Amino acid sequence: MLISRADKGLIADWWFTVDRVVLGCVLMLMAAGVLFSMAASPPVAARIGLDSFHFFTRQLIYLAPAVLVLLATSMLSTQSARRIALLAFAGGLAAMVGAILWGPEIKGAHRWLDLGPLNVQPSEFVKPAFAVCAAWFLAEGTRRPDMPGFWIASSLYGLFAGLLVLQPDFGQLVLVTGVFGTLLLIYGISWVFILGLGGIGAAGAMLAYFTFPHVASRVNRFLNPEDHDTFQVDVATQAFHNGGLMGTGPGGGTAKHILPDAHTDFIPAVIGEEFGFIACAILICIIGFIVLRVLRRAMSVNDPFVVLSLTGLVTLYGFQSFINLGVNLTLLPAKGMTLPFISYGGSSLIAMAFSMGLLLAFSRVRARSKMVPPAGSPSFAAKAA
């Protein structure tokens, strides 16, 4: 073996402390994303006058920095990862303001920054950074009763949510709200707060429904599909039906020739049609395995910050995957949300690699063991209660 436990270098320390199983699953999903992009994207590129392998080539190019970000971030110490997240959150919010003020309008929203050859969606990078920053202040509130950690974390959420509304991007808002709500449940707020926040969320959803026509249109199409245009979800449903157990084979599907977002939001439909139910089931099992493994690790940690960070980051990954798959299976209203590591998109791929890199940094065994409270100190569960 090239690396032994006796080695003292950074690589050796990282290799024997990182969760290699989760790392392997993430790298496997990245490789699968490139494969599925080759299957789904050529017809989409041809329809808009691009080279057939335009999206596949770009996804392959994005893969290199994504792997680099994943590995480099996972090598950080807990303190360094926390600082990087804080910088990413502050810089990402500033970039979101820039996108709202000067970014191009795409489908009625200002979510992107045009950086010449690259288009960047800042909110993708703010999401994991927010999960870590919110966890940080909530944890500090449990450690130092004099610090209003709950209110600081809530203010960060309000600032991020407000910018998402201004873009507007209600799908991301729902996702971030779900992540923050999960953090608050783990943190241990009272049921009065839970009910109050639930009421505020319901009121906000109603306001969005009556204020933004595109939100109302998507909800109406979901609740009354027979009275509205449901072309994309109907094609996706038919694609799963066509694929059956084993699929039609790579290149044998028809959905990718019809769906405008076959390489992004609706790539699960292409996978289901060409690779079959078994491939979809394997993909879902890998996603579920990552979520359950990280949650199990979080349950063994006594440090509040690590518990909350791991929970927030894996919830972000799990909820985003669930939303994308739910839309494809007509379980949720249509929403443009990528399937992490599988859908085409540079910002999504690199940002999710950053998120998983942070998760791996916080779950490293040596880093975790250094933060276990001394004997006799109250556990996080006791503090939360």
N, C-alpha and C positions, 0 to 999 in steps of 0.2 A: 504493500500500500504506500502511495506517495506521501500521505500525510498521517502522522501518528499523534496520539494524545500527548506525547512528550514535547511536541513542537509548541513554541511560544508565540508564533507569529499571528497576525491578524486573520489570515485565511484559515489556519488550523483552529484558532479559537472560535471562529464563525462556524466552521464545518461541524464541530462537535457540540455546538450549542443550538444551532438553528433546527427548526422542525423540518427535517428533510422530506418527510412524507407530504406535508402541505406544499412545500417548495416544488416537489416533483409533480404534484397534481396541477399546480398553477402553470408550470412549464408545459405540461401535457395539453392543457386547455389553450395555451398560446399557439402551440403547434397545430392543434385541431382547428383553431380559428383561421389560420392561413390556408389549410386544406379546404375548409368549407367556403372560404372566400373565393378560392379558385373555382369551386362548383357553382356558386351563386352569382358572382359579380359580372362575368362576361356579357350576358344578355343586357344587363342594366347599362353597362358602359356603351355597348353598341347602340342602344336606343337613343342615347344623348350625344352620339357622334364622337365618342372617344375610342381609343384603342381597346380591343377586347379585354386585354389583361391590365388595363389602367389601374383599377382598384386593387387587384391582386398584387401588382408590383408595389404599389404604395403601401399596402398592408405589410408586405415583406420588408419594406424599408423601415416602417414604423416599429417592426418587431425588434430590431437591434437596439435602439435606445430604450425600448420598454424593458427588455431583459437586463440591460445595464442599470436602469433605474431600480428595478426589482432587487437585483443583487446588491447594489451599492447601499440602498436604503436599509436592507435587511442586516447589513454589517454595522449599522449605527448602534451606539449605546442608547439606553433608554433616555438619558438626559439629552443627547444630541438629537435623537428622533423627535423628541418633544419640541425642541427649539426649532428644528426644521419645519415641523407642522405649524408652529406659530407664525413663522416667516411666510410659509405658503398661504396661510389663511389671510394674513394682512395683505400680501401682494396679490392674492387672488381676488379679494374684495375690490382692491383698487382697479384691477383689470376688468372686473365686472362693471364697474362704473364707467370705465373707458368704452366697453362694448355697448353699453346703453346709450352713451352720448355720441360715439363716433363709429361704432361698428355697423356693418352692413345689415340691412333689413332682409331677413330670410323667412319667408312664410309668416310675415307679420310680427316677427320677434327680433330683438337685438341681443343675441347671445354669443356672437362670435367677434373675435378681433382678427382683422385681415393683416397678416404680417408678411405680405409678399407671396412667397411660394407656399406659405403655411397659413391655415386658418385654425385658430385656437379657441376653444370654448372654456373660458376661465372657471366656470362653475364646476366643471368636472374635477378640477384640482382642489377647489375649496371644500368639496364634500368630505373627503377623508381628513383634511386638515381640521375642519370643523368638529368632526367626531373626536379627534384627539384633544383639541383645545377645550371643548365642552367637558370631556372627561377629566382634563387637568383641573379645571376650576371646581367641578363638583367634588373631586377627590380632595382638593385643598380645603373645601368647606367641611369635609368630614374630619380632616386632620387638625384644622384650626377653626374652632367655633366662632372666633371673632371675625372671620373672613366671609363675606357674603357670596360664597362660591356659586350657590344656586342662582342668584340674581345676575351675576356676571355671565354665567353660561346662558341664561335665558336672554340676556341682552345680545349676546353673540348670535343666538338663534334668530332673534327678532331682526337684527341687521341683515343677516344672510337671507332670511325669508323675504324681507322687504325688497331686496334687490332682485330676487327671483320673481316677485310679483311685477316689478317694473319692467322686466325684460319682455314679455312675461314668459314664465316657464312653470306651469302648475304641476306638471309631472314630477319635476325635480323637487318642487316644494312639498308635495305629498311624501316623496321619498325621504327628504331631510327631516320632515316632521315625524315620520315613523321612527327614524334613527334616534332623534332627540327624545321622543316619548319612551323608547326602550331604555335609553340611558337613565331617564328619570325614574322609571320603574325599578331598575337595578339600584339606583342611588337610594331609593326608599322614601319618596315623598308621600304625603298623606293622601287618603282617598278624596278629601275635599279638593286638593289641588288637581288630582287626576280628573275628577268630574268637571271641575272648572275649565281645565285645559281642553277636555273633550267638548265641552259646550262652545268654547271659543273656536275650536277646529270646525265644528259643525256649522257655526254661524259664518265662518270664513268660506266654507264650501258653498253654502247657499248664496253668499254674496258673489262669489266667482261665477256661479251658475247664472245668476240674473244680470251680471255686469259684462261678462265676456261671451260673445255669441259662439265662439269656437268651443268653449267649455260646454255650453248648453247643447250644442250640436252633438258632441261626442257622447254625452250622457244620454241624450234622447235616442241616439242610434243604438246604444247599448240596451236601454230599457225597452224600446219599441223598434226592433230591427225590421219588422215587416213594413213599417211606415217610412223608413229612411234608407239612404244609400249606405249599404254595408259591403261594398264590393271587395275591399281588401281583406276583411276578416272572413268573408265567404270563400274567397280564393284560398286563403290560408287553411280554412277548415277542410276544403276539398283536397288540398295538397296532402294533409295528414291521412285522409281517407284513401287517396290514390297510393300512398306509400306502403300502407299495410305494415306487415311485420318486418320485411327485409328491404323494402324500398324498390324503386324502379332502376336503381343503379346511377352512378355519377353521370350526369349529362342527360338522363332520361326523364327528368321532370319538366313540367309545363308552367308551374307557378312562377318561376324566376323570369319567364318571358312576359309575364303579365304584371306582376307586382312591381311598383316603382321603387319600393324600399326592400327588395328581396335580399340585398346584401347587408342591410342594417337592421331595422326594426323587425322584419319578418324573416330573418334568416332561419329561425327554428322551423318554419313551414317548409323551406327548401330542404333542410336536413331531414325532416320527417318524410318528405316525398321521395327523395333520392337515396337516403340511407336507411329509412324505415324506423319503425317503433323501437327496435332494439338499440339503435344508435342514440335516439332521443332519451331512452331510459338510462343508458350508460352515462350520457351527459348530465342528466338530472341527478343521478346517483353520485357523480363526482362533486357536483355543486353541494348537494346535501351532506356528503362526507366532510368536505372542508368546513362547512358551517358547524356541524356537530363536533368535529374534532377540536376546533378552536374554542367553542363554548365549553367543552369538557376541560380544556386546559385552563380556561378562565376560572372555572369552579375550584381549581386547586390552588389558586393564588390568593394571598392575603393582602396584597398591596392594592388599595382602592383604585389608584390611577391605572394600573395595568389591567385590572378587572374591567373597568369601564372602557378603556381604550380598545381592548380586544373585543368586547361586546359590541361597541359602536362600529368598529371597522367591519367585523364579520356580519353584523346586521345590515350595514350598507350594501355589502356584496350580496347577501341573501335576498334582501328586499328588492334590489334592482333586478336580480335574476328572476324573481317571482313575478314582478310586474311585466317584464318582457314576455315571459312564457305565458302568463295569464292573458295578455292581450292576444297572443297567437292562438290560444285555445278558447277565445271568446269568454273567458272568465272575468275579464275586467274591461272597462271602456278603452277604446283605442287611444294609445299614447306613444309618442316617439321616445322610446327608451331602449338603449342598446343592451344586448346580452353580453355581460362582461367577458372579455377576451375572445369572444366568438364573432360578434358583429364587426363590420368594417368601421374604422374611425380612429384616427391618430390620437386625438385628445382623450377619447374614452380608453384606448388601450394603454397609453402611457400613464394616465391618471389612475387607472385601476392597478397598474403595476406599482405605482407609488403607494397606493393604499395597502396592497398586499405586502409590500416591502416594510411598511410601518408595522403591520400586523406581525410579520416574522421577527422584526426587531424586538417587539414587546414580548413575544412568546418564547424568546431564547431562554434556555434552561438556566444558564449561568447568570444572565441578567435578572431572571426572576428570583433565583435563590438569594441574590444579594439584597433583595428588597423585602424578604419575609420579616415581619416585625419580630422583635425579641420575645422570648417566652414570657407569658403573663400579660402581654399587651392585648387589647381587644381586637377581635377579628373584624374584617370589613362587614361581614353579615351582622355582627353585633352592633357596629356603629350605625349601619343602615336602619336596623330595627329601632 
